[in-house]
Amino acid sequence: MSQEIELKLSLPPEALPALRRHPLFSGGAKQGKAATLDNTYFDTPDLSLKADKVAVRTRRQGRRLLQTVKCAAESVGGLTARPEWEQTFAGKFDFSAIDAPKVQKRLLRHEAELVPVFSTRFRRETRLHKSDDVRILMMIDSGEVIAGERREPICELELELVEGSALDLLELARRLAEELPLWPNDASKAERGFRLHLGEPLQPVSASAPRIDGSQRPLEAFRALAFSCVRQWQANAAGAAVDGDPEFVHQLRVALRRLRSLLSLFAPALPAEFVAEWRSRLKENADRFTEVRELDVLHDEILAPVAAVAAEAADYGLDHLLELARTANARARAAAHDGLAPAQGRLLIDLTAALHSLTPPDAGGDTDLSTFAQAQLKRLHGKARKRHAAARDGAPAHLHALRLAVKRLRYAAEFFAPLMRTKDGERYLRDLSKAQSRLGFVHDVDVARRRLASWAKAEPDRAAAAAFVAGWHGHRQRRMARRALRDLEPLLSDPPRLRG
């Protein structure tokens, strides 16, 4: 078995000439002639191997025919490390050399059922990057994935580590991305092929459950949690680039907010300059998408519900507001789309590299995770409790400050959930999320009211519709604010206790 460590980067086909001319690529030693690779991926009719995260492939390169078995591995920022077994293929599968017993057992159990599922065909150009003790294969793959009548283009740069470290791959990618529109891509050709075979579109990706435990040090836990946020950010940025579903942008912004909250949460265990730099860069990036998200909410959650159920809405000219919101949203969406690439690709590569190279500061990093987490939850509880006391007057600014404090507390509780007693943690998070959602609605109505007021000021004919919408939501907004304040009272009395 070999351990394949690679970094996969997508790019638009029109950028290939620039990549080939780039000194880092053109200066690398050619590794043979460019070759066309024909690959066929096999599975059972019900895709049992896919379910087990195992891929079986045959590859024809000229007269050479190979059999490859790969197991899925966690990929972050396009960087993947996974076990791989490769050998000559003589027309019949041979799994005797698989030295992972569980994997071999699965393969032998399904061997007789294996059938072709999809294929890939691409041209590969390979050069070798050498620097000191670092050797990295740079491979341009251009072609397509084929699943029956469905086809999807392949245009990738793969950096495969021969000698050196994973950080060396990321540093090379950073230098290339300074001038090229590269995008870290966690989806392997096998994953893309199965998705094409099944006809599955890209789906917005929510935050994943954290994988930490009390035996870790704060820096180790921070890195694991940050990589989880990066995966969410990357997947939704990729989806937003090709799909107009507003949820992609929403989940992208959620990932960026979670990352910024994570930086503040773990600040005592991190270098101060790292925290300051990345809080600033992530905020600037999130701001690219604020307008389109606010307009999505205005149209879908503020205006459309009124138009759908209020019979007199048309009398107030609500149709005009809806059209105005759609037009503004289209402009904002186009501007946000322009901010997806190459900016997102560069940021993702930069942050992934920074996380890999992160070292603890002189102080604050040796505390055990449970003690560290309990102290942070207590601190955030105290802030939320103060905001709660101030928000009892119902002032929008105070309710907004409370919403932000509750959101930070909720993110912290989600990050540290594995350290909580299961039932207590689940109940606490559920109740905290409900309160945050209610405060979120209150804030959304306030933001919408300000925008509608500005539109009405620019064109007085819109004033009646704007006032009608604000009034229609006003009662529910006040009710939601009262319920959130009431429900937060017991939640903010004491922070949840952690195990250990």
N, C-alpha and C positions, 0 to 999 in steps of 0.2 A: 504493500500500500504506500502511495505517496500522498503528501499533503500539498494540495494546490492552493497557493495564496495569490489572488489576483484582484485587480481593480478594474471594473468595467465602466467605461465612459461612453455615453451616447453622444452623437453629434449630427447635425443636419447634413444631408449628402452634399449640399453646395459648399460646405466647409472642408470637404476632403482635400481639395487642391492646396488649401492653406496649411492643413495638417502635414501633407507630404512635403511642403516647402519649409516647414518649421525646422530651424537648426537642430533642435533636440531630436527630431525624428530623422531628418535627412542626414544628420551627422552620425547616426547609428550604423553599425556594420550590417549589411544585408545578410539575412539567414536563408540562403537558397533563393530560388525563384518564387515569385507569387504563385500560389496554388489554389485550385478550386476544390473545396471540401464538400462532399455530399454525405449528409448525416441522416440516419433514420433512427427514430426513437420508438422503443417498444414498450408495451405494457399489456396487461390483461384487458379484456373487453370492458370490465367494470373499473379499470384504472386502479387496481389494488396497489401497485408499486408507487404510484403517485401519492396515494393515501399514506403510505409508509415513508414518503419523502426519499425515495430511491429512484434513480434514473438509469436506464439501460439504453445504450446507443451503439450503433455501428457507424464507422466512418470510412469512406473510400477517398483516398488521396492518391491519384494516379493509379498504379497497380496495387498499392498497399491497402489492406483492409484490416481495420482494428475494431476491437470490442472494448467499450469503456463502461464502467459502472461508477456512478457518483452518488454521494449522499448529500442531502440538503444541509446547509449550514447557515447560521445567522449571518446576514449581510447588513452592513451599515455604511452609508456613504459610498456605495458601490464596491466596498472592500469585502472580499469573501475568502474564507479559509475552509476547505472541505476535503474529506478523504476521497481519493480517486484510485481506481484500479484499471489499468490499461494493458491489453495484450493483443496478440494477433488473433484475428477472427478467421476460422477455417470453414465457415458455412454453417456452424452449429455453435450454440452458446456453450461456454465452458466457465463455470463459476467455482472451480476447484481452488483457484488462487486467491479467492476472497478471504482475507484473514480476520475478518470481523464476523464472529459466529452468528450473531443475530441477523446481520445483513445476508450472509450466505444462506441461512435457513429460509429466509423469505424468498430469495431468488430461486432456490431449488424447489420450494413449494409451488411456485407459479411458473416454472420454466416451460412446461408443456403448453401453457395458455398464452404465451407471449405472441402478440401480433403487432405489425406496424401501426402507429397511431398518427404520426406526423413526421415531417422531414424539414431539414434546413439545407440550403445550398448557398454558399457564399465564397467569395474570393478573399484569400488571406495574404496580406503582405507583412513580412516580419523583419524587424531590425532589432539589434541588440544595443541597449544603452549601457555604457560602462563608465563608472566613476569611482575611483579608489577601490573599496571592497564591495561595491554595489554592481550587480548585473541584473538587468531587467529586460525581458522580452517585450517589445512594443509591437502589437499585432493589430492591423486594420482589417476589420471584417466588413465586407459590403455584399449584400445579397438579399435573401428573403426566407421567411418561415412559411411553410406550405402545409395546410391542413385541409385536404379535400379541395374544394373550390375556393377556400379562403386563403388569402396571402397577406403577409405583413412584412414591410421592409426591415432589413438589418443594416445598420450603419453604426459601427462601434469601434472604439479603440480599447483593446484589452492590454493592460500592463500586468505581466506575470513575473513574479519574483523568482529569480534564479539564485541570487546570493544577496544577502542584506536583510533588511527588516521591513515590516509592513509600513512603517513610517517613511521609508525610502520611496515606496510606491506613491504615497500621498504627496511627498515633496516634489516628485517628478510631475505628478498630475497638477499640482499648484502652479508650477512653472509653465506648463503647457496651457493651462486655463487662463493665464494672464492675457493671452492673445487669441484664444480659440474658444468657441461656444460649446464647451464640454459639459456634460451632465452626468453625475454619478447615477448608475443604474443598477439597482439591486436585483432586477428580474433577469434570471438566466434565460438562455435560449430555450431551455426545456420548459420553464415556467410560461414563457410567451407562447410556446407551441401548444401546451395543454390548454391555455386560455383560449387560443384561437380555435382549437379542436372543439372545445365546449361552447364556443360562441359567447364567452363571458366578457362583458365590457369592464373597463376599469371601474372600481368602486371607491368612493371616499373612505378614508381610513381613520378611524377614531383612535384615541389614545389606548395603548395596550397596557395590560396589567404589569406592574413593576416586578422585577426579579431581583430582590435584595433580601438579605437576612442579617440577623443581629451579629453574626461573626465577622462581618465586613467592617473595614474602616470607612470613615466618611468619604474620602476621596474615591475609593473603589466603588462605593454605592453611587456617588454622584456620576461617575463615568457611565455606569450601567444605565442609570435613569436618563442621562443625557442622550445616550445612543438610542434609547427607546423613543425619545422626542424627535431625534433626527430622522428616524425611520418614518414617523408620522408626517413630518414636514416634507420629506423627499417624495413620499408616495403621493401626497395631495398636490404638491407642486407639479409633479408629472401629470396627474389627472387634470388639473386646471389648465394645463397647456394644450390639451386636446379635447376637453369636454366643458360645456357651458353650465354644468350642474353647479348651482351656488354653494352646495355643501363642500365641494373641493376647496374653495377659497376659505370657507368658514373653518374647516378642519386644519387648513394650513395655518391660519391665524391662531387657532387653539394651540397648535404645536409650538409656535413662536412664543406665545404667552407662557406656556408651561416651561419652556426653556429659560425665559427671563425670570420666572418665579423660582425655578430651580437654582439659578445662579445666586439669587438673593438668599435663598434658604440655606445653601451650603457655603455662603461667602466666608464664614469663619474658618473653613477648612480649605480654602482655595487662595491662590495668589491674588492680591488685590487688583493688580493690573489686568489679569485675565478676566476677572469679574467685570471691571469697568469697561474694558474693550468690547466684550461680547454682549453686555447689556445694551450698550450704545448701538452696536451694529445690528443686533436683532430688533431693537425698537425701530431703527430707521427702515429696516426691511419690512416689518409689520405695517408701518405707516403707508407703504405702497398700496396696501390692500384695504385700508380702512374705508375709503370712499365707496368702493364697490360693495363691501359688506353692509354698510349702513343703508345703501340704496336697495340692496336685496331685501333687507328687513323692512324697509319702508314700503316697498311694493307688495311683498308676499305676506307680511305679518301685520301691517298697519292698514294699508289702503285696501288690498284685495278682500279681507274679511268683511269690511264695511260694505263694499260694493256688492258682495255676494248675498248679504242678508238684510240690508237696509233698503226697503222699497223706495224711500224718498231720496236715496243717495244721488240718483241721476238729476233730481231737481236742483241739487246744490252744485252741479258741475263736477262731480267726482271723476267722471270719465276723462276730463281734461287733465286732472292731477295724475291719474293712472298713466296716461300717455306721456306726460312730462317725466314721471318717474322712470318709465321704460326707456325713454330717450337718454336721460341722464345716466341710467344704469349701463346702457350700451356703451356710452363714452367712457365711463369709469372702468368697465370691464376690458375695453380695448387697451386703456392705459395700464391696467393691472397685468394684462397678458404680456405687454411689452416689458414689464418688469420681471417676468418669469425666467427668461434665459437671455443672455448667459449669466445674469446677476445671481440667480438662485444656485446655479451650478458652482460658481466660484465660491459663494458663501458656504455651501455644503461641504465642498472639498476643504476649505480653510478651517472650518470648525471641526471636521472629522480629524484633520491633522493636528489641530490644537489639542483636542481631547486625548489623542494617542500620546502626545508629548508632554502632557500635563504632569507636573510634580508637585508634591505638597509644599505649603509654605513652612517657615521655620516653626510656627506654633499653630495649634488648633486642629492638626490632622491626626493626632494620636488617640483622641477620645474614642471610646467604643460607640458604635452606631446608635444603640438604643439610648444611651445617655445624651448623645448629641441630638437625636430626634426629639426626645422628650423636652429638652430645653428649647428647641426651635418651635415646637407646637405651643409651649407655654407662652413664648414671646408673641406669637401670632394671635393666640387667644386673647392676650392682654390688649393688643391693638384693636382687634375686632370688638372687644367689649367696650372700649372707649368710643369707637365709632357708633356702636349701637346706642349708647347713652345719648350721644349728640344727635342721632337721627330720629329720636322720639318727637322732635318738633316738626317732622315731615318735610323739612326743607330739601329741595332737589339736590343741592350740593352735598348735604349731609347723607342723604340716602345713597348718592353715588359713591361717596367715600366709604360707606359701609359695604356697598356691593364689592368694591375692590378689595377691601380687607377680608370679606368672606370668601371671595374667589381665591385669594392667596392662601387662606387657611384650608380651603377645600383641596387645592392642588397639593399642599403639604401633606394633608391627611391621605390623599390618594398615593402619593409617593411612599409614605411610611406605612401604608395599609398592611403589608406583610408582617410588620412588627406588632400589630394590634391583635387583641383577642378577636377571633373571627366574627362572632355575632355582634359584639359591641362595635367593632369597626364598620361592619356592613350597615348597621342601623344608623350610626353617627354620620357616615358618608351619605346615606340616602336622605336623611333629614337636612343635612347641610346643603346638598345639591338642590333640594326642593326650595329652600329659602333663597339660594343664589338665583335660581330660575325666576322666582317671583321678583326679586330685585332687578334682574336682567330685563324683565318686561317693563318695569317702572322706568328704567333707564332708556329703553328703546322708544317708549312713548315720548319721553322728554326730548330725545334727539330728533325724533320725527316732528314733534311740535315746533322745535326751533327751525328745522329746515322748511317746513310748510309755511311758517311765518315769514321766512326770508323770501320764499316764492311769492307769497301774497303781497309782500311789500313791493316786489318788482312789478307785479301785475295785480292790481286790486281786484280784478274779476275772480281771482282765485281765493279771495278771503273767505267767502261763504263756505266753500268746500273744505278749506283748511280748518275753519272753526267747527264745522260739522264733524269732521274726523276726530279732532281733539276732544270734543264733547262726548262723542260716542265711546271713546276708549277711557274717558276720564274716570268714570265710576269704577271700572275694573282696575284701573291703575291705583286708585286710592285703596281699594280693597286688598290688592296684592301687597301694597306697602304695609298695611296694618297686619296682615297675616305673617309676612316675613318677620316683622319686628316681634310679634308674639311668639312665633316658633323658634326664633333665635335665642330667646331669653333663657330657656333651660340648656340649650346647646353650648352657650358661652359661659356657663357657670364654672366649668372646670374642663381642661383639656382631657382627651381620652388617655387612659393609662396604657403603656406599652408593656409587652412581655419582657421579662429579663431584668 
